[in-house]
Amino acid sequence: MNNQQRSTQTKNSITDAATLLFARDGFESTTVAGICERAGVSKGAFYYHFESKEAVFLALIDTWLATLERTLTEVTFQAENVPEGLLEMAGMMQPVFENNRFFMGLFLELWTHTNRNEKVRQATITPYRRFQDTFTNLIKDGIGQGAISDVDPEIAGQLLLSLSSGLFLQASLENEQENWGKKMQDCIQIILDGLKRRN
């Protein structure tokens, strides 16, 4: 294993350990020492990759949101039209809920710290704005396709973002056995019924 591979392995060990500890114990209770112990690395190795536990937290959130954004964009791009894409996007939320329990714990931590920590708030608002832009552009495309009525795309995009965020928060708090993907599809369908272009 070369130096680059070892460095990548060490960084991954740190982020894996931090993901578990942040989600399980919360941001405030998690320490750099605890992350290092869990990851099996020295503090020197930790600080080589991250300047603080806050930096790890922000990196985890950014990676997760970027992956989610990329997946949602791919799903909607492959769909035949915008309404179909939105429904497919909603349906794919179930595996997101099922396979990302630790990240959902981070999501709750994120909500907590956006009000307490300006760095976290600033780092978080950018991907949220990107998500809203994605939804807004989808509505514009749907209007262009003639599948959605001529509504204010930004308001409709905000509605979709609010629905997604709200359901994700609820799923983070409630029973993980719920079919949140189906609930998301049902909610999206109600919105689409209201947005359908009427001849």
Secondary structure, 3 states (H helix, E strand, C coil): CCHHHHHHHHHHHHHHHHHHHHHHHCCCCCCHHHHHHHHCCCHHHHHHHCCCHHHHHHHHHHHHHHHHHHHHHHHHHHCCCHHHHHHHHHHCHHHHHHHCHHHHHHHHHHHHHHCCCHHHHHHHHHHHHHHHHHHHHHHHHHHHHCCECCCCHHHHHHHHHHHHHHHHHHHHHCCCCCCHHHHHHHHHHHHHHHHECCC
